[in-house]
Amino acid sequence: MLSADFLRLGADVDFVNREADIFHLDVMDGTFVPNISFGFPVVEAIAAKAEKPLDAHLMIVNPGKYVERFAKVGVDMLSFHYEAALDESLNLIGRIHSYDIKAGIAINPDVPVEKIFPLLSEVDFVLIMSVFAGFGGQKFIPESLERIAAVKAELIRRGESHVMIEVDGGVSPSNASALKAAGADILVAGSSVFNAQDRTAAIKAMKFF
């Protein structure tokens, strides 16, 4: 929703309700990433009209501070960055689960995927950033395909194939098939949808089934 038109947010929420599977909410604080996106008033406005699950991606410092608040808003999926939590990641995953919310761990392109391997048995999904967190409209980093495949292989090795892999950044109809082949389960697309001449066709081109 970072790429939505905030002057006509209600219409864009209705569009996602009709055409997409989830609402991906990029929450940025201007500290963990060099940008500020939106806060609880916008999240609450989207939640009031959303008919699909809410997926909140926290690009913030001290993500644990806001878990309860996001739970009260009604998010279904909540991810935070490993880089923002480090040794507190396991505890934070447990806190998210205590609110009956799916917990995800996110990593930027410069973080070795092996860093999160010890957490794979605890999370419901992994969010692999295929651009650096902080801004929409960035160009997809091709090496992300190898990172996705490495996480997928480790999940299979551990018998945790139910854990989903979500990919965010530069996702478009041109790379959707390659992302699926690498092991992605959820594609997050912003500008490639909202800036498309035919937004419905853009989504259909990225659907897995």
Phi, psi and omega in degrees: 000355178300331182265004180291164176271107186287350173280343178224048186299320180302318179294322179289327174296317178299321179298314179296320177304321183282321195249332187253183185252330180215163170259118178261120186247108180272111182255116184239143186249358182077002179243304176294324175233155184277045181203155175241130182257272180209163182241205188297324178303319179288318178300317180294323179295318177295316182300327182294333182251349186289136175247357178247162182301147177262127182241103183263125180252109184272112174253066188219159170279157180051052183300331181297338181296337188243007182301312182298321181295318177293325177298319180293329177294328178108026178291149181260333181226137182221120179241150177226163182274133175306321181297336182271343184242325179050243186293346179269001185301315183297316178297321181292321175301316178298321179295318179298315179296331180296340177261013179061041178244143175290133184255136178231151176246130182248149177219144175281166183298339182266007177260120178303133183298335180299338180300327184262359181305320179296345183260356188296331180280354183255337186264167176262336178203157176243131178254108180264115177283125179258010165217173176280131183303141173138331182215144174277166174079012180280161180280135180301136178269112186303326181299347179299330180298320178293324180293319177297314181297323180293318178293318179300315180297321180291323177297317179294318179299324182273356183072029181245042185293349178284343179289126183275152174249121179252141181235134184223125175126109178069018180283134182205172176302335183287338180238004183300317181295319179294323178294318177299315181297328180285338178129006181289143177250329182230127177252127176259119181232128180247277185296329181292342175263303187291338178262001182284149176295323177237094185294323179296317179295324179297318178294315182299327180290342180254357180291140179279334181202000000 
